[in-house]
Amino acid sequence: MVLVFLHGLTMDPAVLRPMVDALALSLPTVVPAGPVRNDDGTHSWWAVDPAHRAARLAAGPSDLFDRHPKDRPAARAVLAQTLADARAAHPGCRFVLVGYSQGGMLLMDHLLMQGEPDVAGIALLSSTCIALDEWLPHVDRLKGLPALVTHGRSDGDLGFSAGERLRDLLQAAGAQVQWLPFDGGHEMPLVVWRALRRFVLALQAG
């Protein structure tokens, strides 16, 4: 089993890596970098116009289910190559895919639009649906899949209702959903890291 952790918008995978290592899991972990390199050295999976994002945030927490980022195919290609490289390094492995915020959007977009047969479970941390009209015809791919979904009740970026929509999508598709709402914002607090560790350990135990 290999854990692949997908960072969020404008994040540095090198900073995230020690946090992932602190989970102290006895399995290989991969923290790939998104294909968009920002001026400050951080990475994103697809570019987001700063002015548009600022206007969205000024209007309050939002739900992106009707957004269709045009660079999704390039992001999916990076993730597909990451998984291919992991398979080459660990033949016969299965994956635990974890995505925070934009990384969770990519994770779901990859699973639904391309399919992925070797996934043992997924964790979606403070994320949301995108391109829902494109996703819905493929939700049968989620049936039976163990999934941890977490979201802050005071998330000022992606509204709590957006997290609930993502949870509901998975549940309606027949995924085995663990839902963790928490008191906080757009973040990964200790309660989330502890839940993620328990989730992965349970998958390892089989």
Accessible surface in RSA format (square Angstrom, percent):
REM  Atomic radii and reference values for relative SASA: ProtOr
REM  Chains: A
REM  Algorithm: Lee & Richards
REM  Probe-radius: 1.40
REM  Slices: 20
REM RES _ NUM      All-atoms   Total-Side   Main-Chain    Non-polar    All polar
REM                ABS   REL    ABS   REL    ABS   REL    ABS   REL    ABS   REL
RES MET A   1    68.77  35.6  31.15  20.6  37.62  89.6  31.37  26.7  37.40  49.5
RES VAL A   2     0.52   0.3   0.52   0.5   0.00   0.0   0.52   0.5   0.00   0.0
RES LEU A   3     0.00   0.0   0.00   0.0   0.00   0.0   0.00   0.0   0.00   0.0
RES VAL A   4     0.00   0.0   0.00   0.0   0.00   0.0   0.00   0.0   0.00   0.0
RES PHE A   5     0.00   0.0   0.00   0.0   0.00   0.0   0.00   0.0   0.00   0.0
RES LEU A   6     0.00   0.0   0.00   0.0   0.00   0.0   0.00   0.0   0.00   0.0
RES HIS A   7     0.00   0.0   0.00   0.0   0.00   0.0   0.00   0.0   0.00   0.0
RES GLY A   8     0.08   0.1   0.00   N/A   0.08   0.1   0.08   0.2   0.00   0.0
RES LEU A   9    36.98  20.6  25.44  18.2  11.54  29.0  25.44  17.9  11.54  31.1
RES THR A  10    70.04  49.8  56.06  56.8  13.98  33.3  34.98  47.0  35.06  53.0
RES MET A  11    43.77  22.7  39.95  26.4   3.82   9.1  42.70  36.3   1.07   1.4
RES ASP A  12    52.70  36.9  47.28  47.1   5.42  12.8   8.74  20.6  43.96  43.8
RES PRO A  13    14.43  10.5  13.50  12.3   0.93   3.4  13.82  11.4   0.61   3.8
RES ALA A  14    73.98  68.0  53.53  82.6  20.45  46.5  61.88  87.1  12.10  32.0
RES VAL A  15   100.04  65.8  91.84  83.1   8.20  19.8  96.60  83.9   3.44   9.3
RES LEU A  16     1.89   1.1   0.85   0.6   1.04   2.6   1.68   1.2   0.21   0.6
RES ARG A  17    84.99  35.7  84.99  43.3   0.00   0.0  32.73  44.7  52.26  31.7
RES PRO A  18    81.40  59.3  71.96  65.6   9.44  34.3  75.56  62.4   5.84  36.3
RES MET A  19    81.75  42.3  73.99  49.0   7.76  18.5  62.23  52.9  19.52  25.9
RES VAL A  20     1.92   1.3   0.00   0.0   1.92   4.6   0.00   0.0   1.92   5.2
RES ASP A  21    75.99  53.2  57.18  56.9  18.82  44.5  31.71  74.6  44.28  44.2
RES ALA A  22    82.13  75.5  46.93  72.4  35.19  80.1  59.83  84.3  22.30  59.1
RES LEU A  23     7.42   4.1   5.32   3.8   2.11   5.3   7.20   5.1   0.22   0.6
RES ALA A  24    71.04  65.3  45.54  70.3  25.50  58.0  58.63  82.6  12.41  32.9
RES LEU A  25    22.97  12.8   1.43   1.0  21.54  54.1   2.25   1.6  20.72  55.8
RES SER A  26   103.90  87.8  69.41  92.6  34.49  79.5  60.67 129.2  43.24  60.6
RES LEU A  27    20.13  11.2   3.00   2.1  17.14  43.1   9.16   6.4  10.97  29.5
RES PRO A  28    53.94  39.3  41.31  37.7  12.62  45.9  53.29  44.0   0.65   4.0
RES THR A  29    23.21  16.5  10.38  10.5  12.83  30.6   6.90   9.3  16.31  24.7
RES VAL A  30    43.88  28.9  42.71  38.7   1.17   2.8  43.88  38.1   0.00   0.0
RES VAL A  31    20.32  13.4   2.32   2.1  18.00  43.4   2.51   2.2  17.81  48.3
RES PRO A  32    16.62  12.1   7.01   6.4   9.61  34.9  16.62  13.7   0.00   0.0
RES ALA A  33    42.41  39.0  28.14  43.4  14.27  32.5  28.14  39.6  14.27  37.8
RES GLY A  34     2.78   3.4   0.00   N/A   2.78   3.4   0.00   0.0   2.78   6.2
RES PRO A  35    62.70  45.7  23.11  21.1  39.59 143.9  34.41  28.4  28.29 175.8
RES VAL A  36    39.17  25.8  35.65  32.3   3.52   8.5  39.17  34.0   0.00   0.0
RES ARG A  37   163.30  68.6 135.65  69.1  27.65  65.8  52.96  72.4 110.34  66.9
RES ASN A  38    37.65  26.0  27.83  26.9   9.83  23.7  15.99  38.5  21.66  20.9
RES ASP A  39   162.98 114.2 121.28 120.7  41.70  98.6  45.26 106.5 117.72 117.4
RES ASP A  40   107.92  75.6  69.05  68.7  38.87  91.9  50.14 118.0  57.78  57.6
RES GLY A  41    23.75  29.3   0.00   N/A  23.75  29.3  17.21  47.2   6.54  14.7
RES THR A  42    22.57  16.1  22.57  22.9   0.00   0.0  22.57  30.3   0.00   0.0
RES HIS A  43    27.30  14.9  27.30  19.0   0.00   0.0  18.80  19.4   8.49   9.9
RES SER A  44     1.11   0.9   1.11   1.5   0.00   0.0   0.50   1.1   0.61   0.9
RES TRP A  45     0.35   0.1   0.00   0.0   0.35   0.8   0.00   0.0   0.35   0.6
RES TRP A  46    10.10   4.1  10.10   4.9   0.00   0.0   3.20   1.7   6.89  11.2
RES ALA A  47    66.32  61.0  45.75  70.6  20.57  46.8  48.42  68.2  17.90  47.4
RES VAL A  48    56.20  37.0  36.16  32.7  20.04  48.3  39.83  34.6  16.37  44.4
RES ASP A  49    69.50  48.7  54.96  54.7  14.54  34.4  21.20  49.9  48.30  48.2
RES PRO A  50   108.53  79.1  99.30  90.5   9.23  33.6 104.85  86.6   3.68  22.9
RES ALA A  51    70.92  65.2  56.46  87.1  14.46  32.9  64.51  90.8   6.41  17.0
RES HIS A  52   136.87  74.8 130.20  90.5   6.67  17.1  84.05  86.6  52.82  61.5
RES ARG A  53    70.07  29.4  67.59  34.5   2.48   5.9  11.92  16.3  58.16  35.2
RES ALA A  54    59.69  54.9  50.01  77.2   9.67  22.0  55.00  77.5   4.69  12.4
RES ALA A  55    64.72  59.5  50.34  77.7  14.38  32.7  57.93  81.6   6.79  18.0
RES ARG A  56    35.66  15.0  27.07  13.8   8.59  20.5  18.56  25.4  17.10  10.4
RES LEU A  57    61.93  34.5  47.80  34.2  14.12  35.5  47.99  33.7  13.93  37.5
RES ALA A  58    92.13  84.7  48.19  74.4  43.94  99.9  60.30  84.9  31.82  84.3
RES ALA A  59    94.66  87.0  49.83  76.9  44.83 102.0  62.24  87.7  32.42  85.9
RES GLY A  60    21.43  26.4   0.00   N/A  21.43  26.4  19.72  54.1   1.71   3.8
RES PRO A  61    82.66  60.2  58.04  52.9  24.62  89.5  58.04  47.9  24.62 153.0
RES SER A  62    23.71  20.0  15.58  20.8   8.13  18.7  23.71  50.5   0.00   0.0
RES ASP A  63    31.47  22.0  18.29  18.2  13.18  31.2  16.05  37.8  15.42  15.4
RES LEU A  64    20.28  11.3  20.28  14.5   0.00   0.0  20.28  14.2   0.00   0.0
RES PHE A  65    68.93  34.5  68.09  42.2   0.83   2.2  68.09  41.3   0.83   2.4
RES ASP A  66    84.92  59.5  68.12  67.8  16.80  39.7  25.83  60.8  59.09  58.9
RES ARG A  67   112.94  47.4 110.73  56.4   2.21   5.3  36.42  49.8  76.52  46.4
RES HIS A  68    83.24  45.5  58.46  40.6  24.79  63.4  45.91  47.3  37.33  43.4
RES PRO A  69    27.94  20.4  13.27  12.1  14.67  53.3  25.76  21.3   2.18  13.6
RES LYS A  70   176.37  86.0 146.29  89.8  30.08  71.6 122.43 110.2  53.94  57.5
RES ASP A  71    47.17  33.0  44.22  44.0   2.95   7.0  10.33  24.3  36.83  36.7
RES ARG A  72    17.43   7.3  17.43   8.9   0.00   0.0   0.00   0.0  17.43  10.6
RES PRO A  73    76.87  56.0  70.02  63.8   6.85  24.9  71.61  59.1   5.27  32.7
RES ALA A  74    54.47  50.1  44.39  68.5  10.08  22.9  51.25  72.2   3.22   8.5
RES ALA A  75     0.00   0.0   0.00   0.0   0.00   0.0   0.00   0.0   0.00   0.0
RES ARG A  76    31.57  13.3  31.57  16.1   0.00   0.0   0.00   0.0  31.57  19.1
RES ALA A  77    58.12  53.4  48.24  74.4   9.88  22.5  53.74  75.7   4.38  11.6
RES VAL A  78    43.37  28.5  39.64  35.9   3.73   9.0  42.97  37.3   0.40   1.1
RES LEU A  79     0.00   0.0   0.00   0.0   0.00   0.0   0.00   0.0   0.00   0.0
RES ALA A  80    35.11  32.3  29.14  45.0   5.96  13.6  31.19  43.9   3.92  10.4
RES GLN A  81   103.58  57.9 101.13  73.9   2.45   5.8  43.53  92.7  60.06  45.5
RES THR A  82    16.71  11.9  11.61  11.8   5.10  12.2   7.44  10.0   9.28  14.0
RES LEU A  83     0.41   0.2   0.41   0.3   0.00   0.0   0.41   0.3   0.00   0.0
RES ALA A  84    44.84  41.2  37.59  58.0   7.24  16.5  39.20  55.2   5.64  14.9
RES ASP A  85    80.85  56.6  74.36  74.0   6.48  15.3  29.23  68.8  51.62  51.5
RES ALA A  86     6.33   5.8   0.67   1.0   5.65  12.9   5.96   8.4   0.37   1.0
RES ARG A  87    72.45  30.4  68.67  35.0   3.78   9.0  44.12  60.3  28.33  17.2
RES ALA A  88    83.83  77.1  50.68  78.2  33.15  75.4  63.35  89.2  20.48  54.3
RES ALA A  89    69.70  64.1  37.54  57.9  32.16  73.2  48.39  68.1  21.31  56.4
RES HIS A  90    68.11  37.2  63.68  44.3   4.42  11.3  39.84  41.1  28.26  32.9
RES PRO A  91   115.47  84.2  87.87  80.1  27.61 100.4  91.29  75.4  24.19 150.3
RES GLY A  92    80.13  98.8   0.00   N/A  80.13  98.8  43.92 120.5  36.20  81.1
RES CYS A  93    13.18  10.0   2.54   2.8  10.64  25.0   8.87  22.5   4.31   4.6
RES ARG A  94   117.00  49.1 115.73  59.0   1.27   3.0  46.32  63.3  70.68  42.8
RES PHE A  95     0.00   0.0   0.00   0.0   0.00   0.0   0.00   0.0   0.00   0.0
RES VAL A  96     0.00   0.0   0.00   0.0   0.00   0.0   0.00   0.0   0.00   0.0
RES LEU A  97     0.00   0.0   0.00   0.0   0.00   0.0   0.00   0.0   0.00   0.0
RES VAL A  98     0.00   0.0   0.00   0.0   0.00   0.0   0.00   0.0   0.00   0.0
RES GLY A  99     0.00   0.0   0.00   N/A   0.00   0.0   0.00   0.0   0.00   0.0
RES TYR A 100    19.68   9.2  19.68  11.2   0.00   0.0  10.31   7.7   9.37  11.6
RES SER A 101     8.78   7.4   8.78  11.7   0.00   0.0   1.08   2.3   7.70  10.8
RES GLN A 102     5.38   3.0   5.38   3.9   0.00   0.0   3.27   7.0   2.11   1.6
RES GLY A 103     0.00   0.0   0.00   N/A   0.00   0.0   0.00   0.0   0.00   0.0
RES GLY A 104     0.26   0.3   0.00   N/A   0.26   0.3   0.00   0.0   0.25   0.6
RES MET A 105    10.61   5.5  10.60   7.0   0.00   0.0   8.14   6.9   2.47   3.3
RES LEU A 106     0.00   0.0   0.00   0.0   0.00   0.0   0.00   0.0   0.00   0.0
RES LEU A 107     0.00   0.0   0.00   0.0   0.00   0.0   0.00   0.0   0.00   0.0
RES MET A 108     0.29   0.1   0.29   0.2   0.00   0.0   0.29   0.2   0.00   0.0
RES ASP A 109     0.00   0.0   0.00   0.0   0.00   0.0   0.00   0.0   0.00   0.0
RES HIS A 110     2.99   1.6   2.99   2.1   0.00   0.0   2.99   3.1   0.00   0.0
RES LEU A 111     8.38   4.7   7.77   5.6   0.60   1.5   7.77   5.5   0.60   1.6
RES LEU A 112     0.00   0.0   0.00   0.0   0.00   0.0   0.00   0.0   0.00   0.0
RES MET A 113    53.41  27.7  29.99  19.8  23.42  55.8  29.99  25.5  23.42  31.0
RES GLN A 114    82.35  46.1  53.47  39.1  28.89  68.8  25.13  53.5  57.23  43.4
RES GLY A 115    19.55  24.1   0.00   N/A  19.55  24.1  10.62  29.2   8.93  20.0
RES GLU A 116    30.92  17.8   8.79   6.7  22.13  52.7   0.34   0.7  30.59  25.0
RES PRO A 117   113.59  82.8  79.71  72.7  33.87 123.1  92.32  76.2  21.27 132.2
RES ASP A 118    40.95  28.7  40.82  40.6   0.12   0.3   1.24   2.9  39.71  39.6
RES VAL A 119     9.77   6.4   3.26   3.0   6.51  15.7   3.26   2.8   6.51  17.7
RES ALA A 120     8.83   8.1   3.63   5.6   5.20  11.8   4.41   6.2   4.42  11.7
RES GLY A 121     0.00   0.0   0.00   N/A   0.00   0.0   0.00   0.0   0.00   0.0
RES ILE A 122     0.00   0.0   0.00   0.0   0.00   0.0   0.00   0.0   0.00   0.0
RES ALA A 123     0.00   0.0   0.00   0.0   0.00   0.0   0.00   0.0   0.00   0.0
RES LEU A 124     0.14   0.1   0.01   0.0   0.13   0.3   0.01   0.0   0.13   0.4
RES LEU A 125     0.99   0.6   0.99   0.7   0.00   0.0   0.99   0.7   0.00   0.0
RES SER A 126     0.03   0.0   0.03   0.0   0.00   0.0   0.00   0.0   0.03   0.0
RES SER A 127     1.11   0.9   0.19   0.2   0.93   2.1   0.00   0.0   1.11   1.6
RES THR A 128     0.28   0.2   0.00   0.0   0.28   0.7   0.00   0.0   0.28   0.4
RES CYS A 129     0.00   0.0   0.00   0.0   0.00   0.0   0.00   0.0   0.00   0.0
RES ILE A 130     0.89   0.5   0.89   0.7   0.00   0.0   0.89   0.6   0.00   0.0
RES ALA A 131     0.00   0.0   0.00   0.0   0.00   0.0   0.00   0.0   0.00   0.0
RES LEU A 132    24.16  13.5  24.16  17.3   0.00   0.0  24.16  17.0   0.00   0.0
RES ASP A 133    96.25  67.4  76.38  76.0  19.88  47.0  45.13 106.2  51.12  51.0
RES GLU A 134    57.44  33.0  49.98  37.8   7.46  17.8  30.23  58.5  27.21  22.2
RES TRP A 135     0.00   0.0   0.00   0.0   0.00   0.0   0.00   0.0   0.00   0.0
RES LEU A 136    90.17  50.2  81.43  58.3   8.73  22.0  81.69  57.4   8.48  22.8
RES PRO A 137    96.36  70.2  59.07  53.8  37.29 135.5  71.84  59.3  24.52 152.4
RES HIS A 138    56.69  31.0  55.85  38.8   0.85   2.2  35.58  36.7  21.12  24.6
RES VAL A 139    33.86  22.3  33.72  30.5   0.15   0.4  33.72  29.3   0.15   0.4
RES ASP A 140   105.72  74.1  89.06  88.6  16.65  39.4  44.95 105.8  60.76  60.6
RES ARG A 141   116.27  48.8  84.13  42.9  32.14  76.5  32.25  44.1  84.03  50.9
RES LEU A 142     0.55   0.3   0.55   0.4   0.00   0.0   0.55   0.4   0.00   0.0
RES LYS A 143   163.71  79.9 140.93  86.5  22.78  54.2  83.53  75.2  80.17  85.4
RES GLY A 144    33.65  41.5   0.00   N/A  33.65  41.5  23.96  65.8   9.69  21.7
RES LEU A 145    18.99  10.6  15.96  11.4   3.03   7.6  18.99  13.3   0.00   0.0
RES PRO A 146    32.19  23.5  32.19  29.3   0.00   0.0  32.19  26.6   0.00   0.0
RES ALA A 147     0.00   0.0   0.00   0.0   0.00   0.0   0.00   0.0   0.00   0.0
RES LEU A 148     3.68   2.1   3.68   2.6   0.00   0.0   3.68   2.6   0.00   0.0
RES VAL A 149     0.96   0.6   0.96   0.9   0.00   0.0   0.96   0.8   0.00   0.0
RES THR A 150     0.86   0.6   0.37   0.4   0.49   1.2   0.00   0.0   0.86   1.3
RES HIS A 151     0.51   0.3   0.51   0.4   0.00   0.0   0.00   0.0   0.51   0.6
RES GLY A 152     0.00   0.0   0.00   N/A   0.00   0.0   0.00   0.0   0.00   0.0
RES ARG A 153   122.10  51.3 100.10  51.0  22.00  52.4  40.05  54.7  82.05  49.7
RES SER A 154    83.56  70.6  60.11  80.2  23.45  54.0  37.01  78.8  46.56  65.2
RES ASP A 155     4.07   2.9   0.00   0.0   4.07   9.6   0.00   0.0   4.07   4.1
RES GLY A 156    43.95  54.2   0.00   N/A  43.95  54.2  30.97  85.0  12.98  29.1
RES ASP A 157    14.76  10.3  13.94  13.9   0.82   1.9   8.21  19.3   6.55   6.5
RES LEU A 158     2.57   1.4   2.57   1.8   0.00   0.0   2.57   1.8   0.00   0.0
RES GLY A 159     6.98   8.6   0.00   N/A   6.98   8.6   6.98  19.1   0.00   0.0
RES PHE A 160    51.58  25.8  46.16  28.6   5.42  14.1  46.16  28.0   5.42  15.5
RES SER A 161    73.47  62.1  66.55  88.8   6.92  15.9  42.27  90.0  31.19  43.7
RES ALA A 162     0.03   0.0   0.03   0.1   0.00   0.0   0.03   0.0   0.00   0.0
RES GLY A 163     0.15   0.2   0.00   N/A   0.15   0.2   0.15   0.4   0.00   0.0
RES GLU A 164    54.20  31.1  54.20  41.0   0.00   0.0   7.72  14.9  46.48  37.9
RES ARG A 165    87.00  36.5  81.81  41.7   5.19  12.3  21.50  29.4  65.50  39.7
RES LEU A 166     0.65   0.4   0.65   0.5   0.00   0.0   0.65   0.5   0.00   0.0
RES ARG A 167    46.72  19.6  46.72  23.8   0.00   0.0   3.71   5.1  43.00  26.1
RES ASP A 168    66.38  46.5  62.74  62.4   3.64   8.6  28.32  66.7  38.06  38.0
RES LEU A 169    17.96  10.0  11.97   8.6   5.98  15.0  17.20  12.1   0.75   2.0
RES LEU A 170     0.00   0.0   0.00   0.0   0.00   0.0   0.00   0.0   0.00   0.0
RES GLN A 171    90.63  50.7  73.68  53.8  16.95  40.4  24.66  52.5  65.98  50.0
RES ALA A 172    95.06  87.4  51.03  78.8  44.02 100.1  64.06  90.2  31.00  82.1
RES ALA A 173    13.45  12.4   0.14   0.2  13.31  30.3   7.52  10.6   5.93  15.7
RES GLY A 174    35.90  44.3   0.00   N/A  35.90  44.3  25.98  71.3   9.93  22.2
RES ALA A 175    11.98  11.0   0.00   0.0  11.98  27.3   0.00   0.0  11.98  31.7
RES GLN A 176   110.72  61.9  99.14  72.5  11.58  27.6  43.64  92.9  67.08  50.9
RES VAL A 177    32.84  21.6   1.05   0.9  31.79  76.6   1.19   1.0  31.65  85.8
RES GLN A 178    95.25  53.3  89.81  65.6   5.44  13.0  37.21  79.2  58.03  44.0
RES TRP A 179    65.16  26.1  37.37  18.1  27.79  65.2  29.90  15.9  35.26  57.2
RES LEU A 180    37.41  20.8  37.41  26.8   0.00   0.0  37.41  26.3   0.00   0.0
RES PRO A 181    34.13  24.9  26.56  24.2   7.57  27.5  26.56  21.9   7.57  47.1
RES PHE A 182     9.02   4.5   5.00   3.1   4.02  10.5   9.02   5.5   0.00   0.0
RES ASP A 183   125.78  88.1  94.79  94.3  30.99  73.3  38.16  89.8  87.62  87.4
RES GLY A 184    17.79  21.9   0.00   N/A  17.79  21.9  15.95  43.8   1.85   4.1
RES GLY A 185    17.44  21.5   0.00   N/A  17.44  21.5  13.82  37.9   3.62   8.1
RES HIS A 186    52.72  28.8  28.71  20.0  24.01  61.4  25.99  26.8  26.73  31.1
RES GLU A 187    72.29  41.5  67.65  51.2   4.64  11.0  26.59  51.4  45.70  37.3
RES MET A 188    27.63  14.3  10.90   7.2  16.73  39.8  11.31   9.6  16.32  21.6
RES PRO A 189    34.88  25.4  24.46  22.3  10.42  37.9  34.88  28.8   0.00   0.0
RES LEU A 190   109.61  61.0 100.34  71.8   9.27  23.3 101.88  71.5   7.73  20.8
RES VAL A 191    64.54  42.5  60.85  55.1   3.69   8.9  62.16  54.0   2.37   6.4
RES VAL A 192     0.36   0.2   0.36   0.3   0.00   0.0   0.36   0.3   0.00   0.0
RES TRP A 193    26.80  10.8  25.96  12.6   0.84   2.0  24.08  12.8   2.72   4.4
RES ARG A 194   140.87  59.1 136.00  69.3   4.86  11.6  40.19  54.9 100.67  61.0
RES ALA A 195     8.57   7.9   6.03   9.3   2.54   5.8   6.54   9.2   2.03   5.4
RES LEU A 196     0.09   0.0   0.09   0.1   0.00   0.0   0.09   0.1   0.00   0.0
RES ARG A 197    90.54  38.0  90.54  46.2   0.00   0.0  26.94  36.8  63.60  38.5
RES ARG A 198   146.95  61.7 141.00  71.9   5.95  14.2  72.61  99.2  74.35  45.1
RES PHE A 199     5.29   2.6   2.39   1.5   2.90   7.6   4.86   2.9   0.44   1.2
RES VAL A 200     0.00   0.0   0.00   0.0   0.00   0.0   0.00   0.0   0.00   0.0
RES LEU A 201    68.54  38.2  63.89  45.7   4.65  11.7  64.05  45.0   4.48  12.1
RES ALA A 202    61.82  56.8  45.75  70.6  16.06  36.5  52.77  74.3   9.04  24.0
RES LEU A 203    28.45  15.8  17.98  12.9  10.47  26.3  21.01  14.8   7.44  20.0
RES GLN A 204    62.36  34.9  31.41  23.0  30.95  73.7  19.38  41.3  42.98  32.6
RES ALA A 205    94.61  87.0  49.61  76.6  45.00 102.4  62.05  87.4  32.56  86.3
RES GLY A 206    99.99 123.3   0.00   N/A  99.99 123.3  52.65 144.5  47.34 106.0
END  Absolute sums over single chains surface
CHAIN  1 A     8933.5       6737.0       2196.5       5226.8       3706.7
END  Absolute sums over all chains
TOTAL          8933.5       6737.0       2196.5       5226.8       3706.7
